Amino acid sequence: MSDAPAGTSRKIRKRAIWAVALFAASVVPAIIGVGIINTTAGQANIATPFAFGLWAIGALFALAAAFPTLRHWDLLPAQTRWIGALPMLCVSLFLSAALVAATILHA
């Protein structure tokens, strides 16, 4: 079996790390935007789009890590496979859980 193209593992690792960092950075503005912490309406109005923006950029990085991971799945080491796939799996799990919770709460 041949190896993946040169630099593929490094690109996947960098993109996955950025995805996780951006997801983590979106947590505090999301907490402020939802109103868990006492803030003014102006602060909440700024924090919510900021949290969504960080999360959306993180999702783009997760996709950018997932595509080459899936493309070269058989050629990559197991650790790189997990690193490349987990950010997107976490996003899809979060969205699925949010949809189920919204459905249950709405009913």
Sequence and secondary structure as in RCSB ss.txt:
>XXXX:A:sequence
MSDAPAGTSRKIRKRAIWAVALFAASVVPAIIGVGIINTTAGQANIATPFAFGLWAIGALFALAAAFPTLRHWDL
LPAQTRWIGALPMLCVSLFLSAALVAATILHA
>XXXX:A:secstr
     TTHHHHHHHHHHHHHHHHHHTHHHHHHHHTSS   HHHHHHHHHHHHHHHHHHHHHHHHHHHHHHHTGGG
S HHHHHHHHHHHHHHHHHHHHHHHHHHHHH 
